[in-house]
Every structure is written in C-alpha cells, then in structure tokens.
Amino acid sequence: MAGTAPSEFQGNDPLAQRAHDPMKKTSLGIFFGGRSCEHEVSVRSARSILKAIDRNRYQVHLVGIDKGGRWHLSDDLDKITHSGAVEPFAGDPAASTSVSMALHHQGNLTGPAKGTGLAERDRPSVPALDVIFPVLHGTFGEDGTLQGVLEMAGIPYVGCGVAASALAMDKALSKKVFEANGIPQARYAVLTLFDWRENRHLALSTTEQLLGYPVFAKPANLGSSVGISKAKNRDELTRAIRTAFEFDNKIVLEESMENCLEIECSVLGNQDPEASVPGEIIPGAEFYNYETKYLDDKSRLVIPAPLDRQATERVQSLALAAFRAIDGSGLARVDFFVHRETGEITLNEVNTLPGFTPISMYPQLWAASGVPYAELINRLIQLALERHHSRQSIKRIF
C-alpha cells in the first residue's frame, strides 16, 4: 500500500538520534495565519495539527502571523486566535510576544529588543527551533516567500522548497511546466491586468474563441478557490475577470471541464515520493468553491474514489509526475478531472501546502492509505529534516 515504505535516509534520522534521551524533545515551530485570504483556513489547520501531534515527541511553539504581517509567539493558540484569526493578546504580556526571524546561517527566532518598553522580567524567552511546520496557505506562506526566509535562516521546514512552492502557486507558470512534461491539462489562457486595461474587448473575444463557454476565471496566485468564478456568457465573464483581478495582477482563464469527477491524490516524500489512494470531491455547489470547502458542509468526500484499477494507477502516476515536474519535496495534493464517459484524466493543479483541517482531503487520503494523522505529521517532519540534512553537503562558496 502506498505510504507504508520505509522513510528515506533512515540511517541518518535526526529524530531517531534523540531516542537515547527520552527527555529530549524536538523543538517544533508551527507557523500559521499570514497575510492571505486563506488566513482563517490556516488557523484551522494549525488547530487540527496541534490536537493530533505527539507531545511526548515534540515541544511545540506557536508562531501566529497576523494579517498585518507581524509575528506573535505563544504557547496558547486560543489566546492569539480568539476571533478565529491571529491577533496579539493584550491582556497578558506573557501570552503573546512579537518575534522575528534571524536571517543568518542557523538563525532562529528573536524576541523584542531591550528598550521596547517591556521590563526584563516581562520579556519571555524565545525558543530555539529544530524544525518548522509552516501551515500558511496561499500568498506569503505557500508561494516560496516564507520558504526563502527559512532557507536564509538555515532552519529545516516541512514542505516544498522555494522554487517548487513559487512555481506551484503561480498557475500560469506551472501550467507551462506541466505542458512541457506532457501532463494533460484543460485548455487555458493567461491574462494580465495591463492587457485587460489596454484592450478589454480583445481579451474577451480571444477568450471566447480559444476556450468558449462555460469558462473559469481564477487568480494566478491564490488557493482555496478564492476569487474563482464560472462564466457562461460575456457579461458573466467580464464580472469573473474583474473579481479575479481583485486578488492578483495576473489571472488564468480555463475551459470548464464538464461532466467530470473531481479527483484528488496526496503525495508524500522527497526523492522517492509515494501517492495515496485517490479520493473524489462531490461539491455542494456548481463547483468546489470556498464556501463549499469550509463553510456550508455540503460537499462530500468519497474515499477511495470510484475509479477502476487502471484509472486509479493513472491518477497516481500523473500525481507523481506533476510533483516531480515542479521538483516537489515533502508533500502536495494533486487535483484532477476524470471524464465520466471517456475516462480522460486531466490535471487541474498542484497544492504544495494543502489544508490540514479535520475535513481536508490530504490527511484523509493518507489515513485511507494506512498513514494515520499523527504518523503523517511525524513523517512530514522527518522528511523536512532529511531534506535539510541532504542539502548541507552543497558547496556555497567556490
């Protein structure tokens, strides 16, 4: 069964090296929130991980990033997310303190400097982190920006690296990479805000000629179906384009894949990744939008997906091909369309930091593949440490 093979670099397992000292826990930072439309989803993911993680193995430290980009360290999730979003807790100086990342080799969190108004006794100690689990969905968390900060600081982190994260987040660029690797996709076009402002009529007529109706308009750099609209005529397309441009300066226009199953497959691993059993999403609306994903509970997940063996293996093979095409590491969820009549399989997109909420497909698919939630967290953290370890031999100075 996928997901049960031994982990890579087992002989150099940084976690196993701590086994001789049962009192020594791995210091884990969970980063969440962020400057993104997916802020609240990120908070839910962090809450879910926090409930499942093995506290005998990890000393957990929470770093919530508020919508203004400020970082807050706390040991109590509820005190800095009492509104469902990250906020500094004003009632107790020890409950939340501003921190930042030291950007030098093997850097770490730094706390408020002297002279900031806090008495010495009120300035909480800032922990050193062995590894970071960034559960920041969308911009400034899933797009390579945070990954770049962590690379500069020299701290291991869960998930894909800078290039893979940035590439997967930018749907316009990733589609070109998938196309170059022969991975089947829907027809699409890319539209910039500049081109839209210069000649809207040309943009509309070109879209109609290339893609027809119905058609989707989506921001190039966003997730959780934020800013996505389906258009069935020119008026709806105009509104859909305007909506997408509220969230990005570049958008993707894509033909609607009608009469298809929406299939998702989870990937886990570094150099030798594995694919989970696929699952089907049955949307509670015309398409799988933000509301049906997180708010109204009308969508249903079917695991395993109702595919025959050949289609299942094809989905898994394409999921691994897409993961390798972006040079992925750690994890990803890969989404597909499977036509109900022809069985044609088409790649939709790759998500490098998928949701970890209780209803999220990524952990549910691995649970169905024999890797329960807590063990999945362990494996992701170990993969992060292994990737970091393998990169230490790279020459940085010539």
Buried (B, 14 or more C-beta within 10 A) or exposed (E): EBBEEEBBBEEEBBBEEBEEEEEEBBBBBBBBBBBBBBBBBBBBBBBBBBEBBEEEBBBBBBBBBBBEEBBBBBBBBEBBBEEEBBBBBEEEBBBBBBBBBBBEEEBBBEBBEEEEEBEEEEBBEBBEBBBBBBBBBBBBBBBBBBBBBBBBBBBBBBBBBBBBBBBBBBBBBBBEBBBEEEBEBBEBBBBBBEBBEEEBEEBBEBBBEEBEBBBBBBBBBBBBBBBBBBBEEBEBBBEBBBBBBEBBEBBBBBBBBEEBBBBBBBBBBBEEBBBBBBBBBEBBEEBBBBBBBBEEEEBEBEBBBEBEEEBBEBBBEBBBBBBBBBEBBBBBBBBBBBBEEEEEBBBBBBBBBBBBBBBBBBBBBBBBBEBEBBBBBBBBBBBBBBBBBBEEEEEEEE
